[in-house]
């Protein structure tokens, strides 16, 4: 009876175990990729935390091995050239990789889930290169001798960093640095559609994040030539970058952003116009 039954069995019936194995393998492969993407995003985010904390110490000349005003070991002209190149590479990378047109091209090769994490990872590496290769230029441009004023300026710099962090959380800190995307992918949840809103600081200034950086970079009791070069070039880049960013925001949000731009100051906090 068993032989008779086997003679009448369809060939496809004997492929069922292999088909089941293939499907299980595919499911497991998807799970592994979700875990790998999550790990990748977490590593990139931790790298960002290390980089930004190091940057705070770097600018303030505190706590970290290499600082903006460390011992000058390179001739001023050579040091300035190296520093300009380092900052220029960072600016070019940041400008290009943040553009929607680049993202559309880039995500042909990099999964969309980790596109932002990859941007953060590359930014981290350029930060580390900057900290490693920065050449201090120790000529003093100004020095505040009054202790109270010096303390105020140093404290104001830390307020600037506080504004930077607060600004990221007012929008979506974890999406900004790629962690939300990999988490949603891991939990198989859909991201909500982007909406335009202006919480707290954003009601008074369009770019509080950039305002925080400017305060942090310029508020110092001792301004050396190297620090001035850093603050000047980063500030110039901030204003150039804002033009690109606002063009993208108008493309994304249309009239909502145009009206927001009309009533809200770009970088100096002011009461909204027309209210």
N, C-alpha and C positions, 0 to 999 in steps of 0.2 A: 504493500500500500504506500509506503514511504517513497519508493522508487517511482511509482505511478504518479504520485503527487508532484514529485520533482520534475517529471517529464512535462507536466502541464504548467509549471510555474513560469512566469514571465522573467526574462533576463533582468529587467529593471528592478525586480524585487530584491535581487542579490546585491544591488548597488546602494540600497537604503543605508546600511551601516556607514559606508564611505561618505555618502551624502550628509548623513548626520554629523560625522566627524568634521567634514568641511565646514558645515554651518557653525558647529561649536567652536572650531578654530577661528572662524571669522569673527564670531562674537567675542571670543577671548582677545583677538587681535585689536578689536575696537576698544575694549576695556584697557588693554595695555597702552594703547595710544593716548587714551584719556588721562591715564595715570602719568604717562611720560610728559604730556603737555602741561599737566598740573605741576609736576616737579620742575619743569623748565621755567614756568612762570614764577614759581616760588623762588627759585635760584636767582632769576633776574631781579625780582623785587628785593630780595635780601641784598643783592649787589647794589641796588639803588640806595637802600638805607645806609649801607656802609659808605657809599660815595658821598651822599649828602651830609652825613655826619662828619666825614673827613673834610668836606668843603667848608663847613662851619669852622672847624679848627684851623684849617688852612688860611682862611681869610682873617681870622682873629689872632693868628700866630699863637695858638694854644693847643696843647695836648697831643699833637700829631708830629711825626718825625720830620716832614717837610712842610714848610710854610711859605706864604707869599713874601715874607721879609726875612727869610733865613740868611745864612752867610753867603755873601756874593763871591762866587768862584769863577765867574766868566766876565770878560770885558763887557761894558755896558751896551755897546753897539751890537755885539754878537748875541748877548742875552736878550735884547729887545727883539731882534730878528727871530730867534728861536721861539720866544713867547708869542709873537704875532702869528707865526706859523701854527703853533699849537692851538691858539684860540680860533684861528681861521678854519682849521680842519674841523673843529667842534661846530663852528657856525654853519659850515657847508653841510655837514652831516645832518645837523638838526633841521636845517631849512629844507633839504631835499626829502629826507625820510618822513617828514611830517605832512607833506603835500598829498592830497587825495589822488592825484594822477600817479605819483610814485607808488602809493599803496595799491592801486589797481594793477599796476604792472608787477609789483613785488609779490603780491599774493597769488600770482601764477606759479610761484616757486616755493613760497612759504605759506603754510596753512593760515587762514584768517584768524584762527583761534590764538595763534602765538605771534601774530604780526606785531602787536603792541609790545609784547614781552621782548621780541627781537630788537625792536627800536630801543627799548630801555636797556637791554644788554649791551648793544653797540655804544649807546651813550655812556654807560658805566665804564666801558673799556677806555673810551676817550677821556673821561674824567680821570681815571687812574693814570693814563699816559701824561696828562697835564700836570697832575700832582708830582709825578716821578721826574719829569723832565723840565719843570719850571725853573727858570733862572732868575733869582732875586736881583734887583737893582736897588742898591741901598741908599742912593742919594735922597735926602729928606726934602720934601716939598713943603710940608708944614708939620709942626709939632705943637700940641696944646700942652702948656705947662701948668695951667690951673687944674688941680686934681678933680674938683667937682665937675668941670666941663669935660675933662677926659673920661671920667666915669660915666657921665651922661651919654657921651658919644658912643662908648662901648656898649652901654645898655641899649641904646637906640638901635645899634646894629643887630643885637639879639632880638629886638622887637621886629625888625625887618624879617629875620628868619621865621619868627612866629607867624607873621603875615603870610609868608610863603606856604607854610604848612596848613594854616587855617584856610587859605584860598583853595588848596587842593581838596580839602574835605568838604568845603561848601559846594563844590560841583560834584565830583565823584572820584575820590582819591584812588580807590582800588581799580577803577576802570582806567584812569589816567596812566597808571603804571602797569597795566596788563593783567593784574591778578584776578579781577572780576571775570574777564573773558575766559580764562582757563578754568575757573571754578564753575562757571555756568556750563562749559563744555563737559566738565567732569560729572556734574549733577544732571546733565542732559536737560537743562532748562533753557528757554529762549530768552534772549536779551530783550528788554523793553525798548520800544522805539524812542529815539532821542527827542527830547522836548527842550524848548528854549525857556529858561527861567533865570532870574537874577537874584540869588539869595544874599542877604546881608551886605557884605562889602561891595558886591557887584551892583548894588543900587547906587553907589556913589562913585565908583571908578570901574571902567570896563576891564582893566587888567591888574587887579590887585596882586596877583602872583608876581608879575613883573615889577610892580611897585615895591614889593617886599625885597626882591633881589637888589634893586637900586639902593634902597636904604641900607641893606646889609653890606653892600660893597663900598659905599661912599662914607658911611658913618664910622670914622676911625680917628682916634686922637693923634696918630702918627701916620702921615701919608708919605710913603716913599715913591720914588719914580716907578718902581716895579708895580706897586699897588695902584698907582695912578694909571699906568698902562692897562692893567687888568680891568679896573673899574671903568675907564674910558671906553675901551673896546667892547666890553660886555654891554655897556649901556647903549652904545651905538648899534650893536647887534639887536638889542631888545627893541629899539624903535624901528629898525628895518624888519625884524621878524613880525612885529605887530601888524605891519602893512600886509604881509602875506597871510597871516592868520585871519585878519578881518575880511580879506577877500574870500577866504574859504568859508568863514562864518556867514557872510552874506549869501554865498552860493547855497549853503545848507539851510539857512533859516529865512532868507528873503526879507520881506518887509519888516518882520519882527526885529531883526537885527539892525536894519536901517533906522528904524524909529528909536531903538535903544541907543544907537550911536549918536543920534541927534540930541538926545536928552541927557546923556551921561558922559562925564569927562573921561578922557582916555587913560591918563596916568596919575593925575592929581585929584585926590578925593574932594568932590564938591557936591552940594545938594543937587539933585536932578533938576534939569531945566524943564520948565513948563509945568511944575508941580507946586 
